[in-house]
Amino acid sequence: MFLSVSCEKVWEADLREKALDTIRGYYQVESGIWEGPDPIDLDGDGVASYDYYDEWKKVLAGAGDTGAVISDDGGYIEIPYIKYIVHSSGLPPTLTRYVKKVRTDIDVTIGGSEAELCFRFPDDSDVVFEHTAYGKFTVRTTVTCTIMSSAGESVEITGPVTLRYERFKYKAE
């Protein structure tokens, strides 16, 4: 009887491990799509686009590459956005890349012979997370960016964005 109970625990541990293997790791953003009614021009080059992430990358100042880190109990996902900063010191205004780090918690639920990952975002209920494939996920959220208008003034835009993340390095834990 003791061996039977012991084997069952190992089996559940194996299911848990297999499920977590599908998401653990270091991620980079592969793409980002602006889902607002009109295309946007985040980089101020005069060419509007629905390719949110490409527009974000063309801004030279600020945060570098963006991504996520996921481990056994959770991690964080970086959401890229832009700010047009007017300096009080007399320096010229600048477009700057930023990222918002959003924490995720992960639970593993075992049901029969299946394990399911459950993702929670305690600090941001606006995030819609979808684990799309082994080492891949998407996040849909609302972002607010401050951009430069054609008149050279700051304008705030808010809209939905879907970002696709892909694992580039496995992280065992």
C-alpha positions in Angstrom: 0.0 0.0 0.0 2.8 2.4 0.9 4.4 2.0 -2.5 1.2 2.7 -4.3 0.8 6.1 -2.5 4.4 7.0 -3.1 4.2 6.3 -6.8 1.1 8.4 -7.1 2.9 11.4 -5.6 5.8 11.0 -8.0 3.3 10.7 -10.9 1.6 14.0 -9.9 5.0 15.6 -9.5 5.9 14.5 -13.0 2.7 16.0 -14.4 3.5 19.2 -12.7 7.0 19.3 -14.0 5.9 18.5 -17.5 3.4 21.4 -17.5 5.9 23.9 -16.1 8.4 22.9 -18.7 6.1 24.3 -21.3 6.4 27.8 -19.9 9.6 28.2 -17.9 12.3 30.4 -19.3 13.4 33.8 -20.6 11.2 35.3 -23.3 11.5 38.1 -25.9 8.7 40.0 -27.6 8.4 38.7 -31.2 5.6 41.0 -32.3 3.1 43.5 -31.1 -0.1 44.5 -32.9 -2.0 47.8 -32.2 -5.7 46.9 -32.2 -7.0 50.5 -32.0 -9.3 51.9 -34.8 -6.5 53.8 -36.5 -2.8 53.1 -37.0 -0.3 54.9 -34.7 3.0 56.6 -35.2 4.9 56.0 -31.9 8.4 56.9 -33.3 7.4 60.3 -34.8 8.6 59.5 -38.3 5.2 60.5 -39.9 4.4 56.9 -40.9 1.5 55.4 -38.9 1.3 51.6 -38.5 -0.5 48.8 -36.7 2.9 47.2 -36.0 3.1 48.4 -32.4 6.3 46.6 -31.5 8.2 47.8 -34.6 7.1 51.4 -33.9 8.3 51.0 -30.3 11.8 49.6 -31.4 12.4 52.5 -33.7 12.5 54.9 -30.8 16.1 55.1 -29.9 16.1 56.3 -26.3 15.1 54.4 -23.3 14.6 50.7 -22.4 16.4 48.0 -24.5 14.9 44.8 -25.6 11.8 43.7 -23.7 10.5 40.3 -22.7 9.5 38.1 -19.7 10.9 35.7 -17.2 8.8 32.8 -16.0 9.7 30.3 -13.3 7.8 27.6 -11.3 5.7 30.0 -9.2 5.4 32.9 -11.6 7.5 35.7 -12.9 7.1 39.0 -14.8 6.1 40.2 -18.2 7.3 43.5 -19.6 4.8 45.6 -21.5 6.5 48.2 -23.8 5.2 51.7 -24.1 6.4 55.2 -25.2 6.5 58.5 -23.4 7.1 61.9 -25.1 9.0 63.8 -22.4 9.1 67.6 -22.3 12.1 68.6 -20.1 11.7 71.6 -17.8 15.5 72.2 -18.0 15.2 73.5 -21.6 16.5 70.4 -23.3 14.6 69.4 -26.4 11.6 67.0 -25.9 12.4 63.3 -26.4 10.5 60.2 -27.2 11.6 57.5 -24.8 10.9 53.7 -24.6 9.7 52.3 -21.3 8.4 48.9 -20.1 5.8 48.2 -17.4 6.7 45.0 -15.5 3.5 43.0 -14.7 3.8 40.2 -12.2 2.2 36.9 -12.9 1.6 34.0 -10.4 1.3 30.4 -11.7 -0.6 27.6 -10.2 -0.6 24.0 -11.5 -3.9 22.1 -11.2 -3.8 18.3 -11.5 -7.0 16.7 -12.7 -6.8 13.0 -13.4 -4.0 12.5 -15.8 -3.8 16.1 -16.9 -2.0 19.2 -15.5 -3.2 22.7 -16.2 -1.4 25.9 -15.7 -3.4 28.8 -14.3 -1.9 32.3 -14.7 -3.0 35.2 -12.4 -2.1 38.9 -12.6 -2.6 40.3 -9.1 -1.5 43.8 -9.9 -3.1 44.2 -13.3 -6.5 42.8 -14.1 -6.4 44.2 -17.6 -4.0 41.5 -18.8 -5.4 38.7 -20.9 -2.9 35.9 -21.1 -2.9 32.9 -23.5 -0.4 30.1 -23.4 -0.4 29.4 -27.2 2.2 26.7 -27.6 5.3 25.2 -26.0 7.5 28.2 -25.1 5.1 30.8 -26.5 2.4 33.0 -25.2 0.4 36.2 -26.0 -0.6 39.0 -23.8 -3.5 41.4 -24.7 -3.6 44.5 -22.6 -4.4 48.2 -22.8 -1.4 50.6 -23.1 -1.2 54.3 -22.8 1.6 56.1 -24.7 2.5 59.7 -24.9 3.6 60.6 -28.4 4.4 63.7 -30.4 1.7 65.2 -32.5 2.3 66.7 -35.9 2.3 70.1 -34.2 5.1 69.0 -31.9 3.0 68.7 -28.8 2.5 65.7 -26.5 -0.6 63.6 -27.1 -1.8 60.7 -25.0 -3.2 57.7 -26.8 -4.7 54.6 -25.2 -5.7 51.3 -26.9 -5.5 47.6 -26.9 -2.3 45.8 -27.9 -1.6 42.1 -28.4 2.1 41.1 -27.8 3.5 37.7 -28.8 6.4 36.3 -26.7 8.7 33.5 -27.5 11.1 31.7 -25.3 14.8 32.1 -26.2 16.3 30.3 -23.2 14.9 27.6 -21.0 15.1 28.2 -17.2 15.1 25.1 -15.0 13.8 25.6 -11.6 
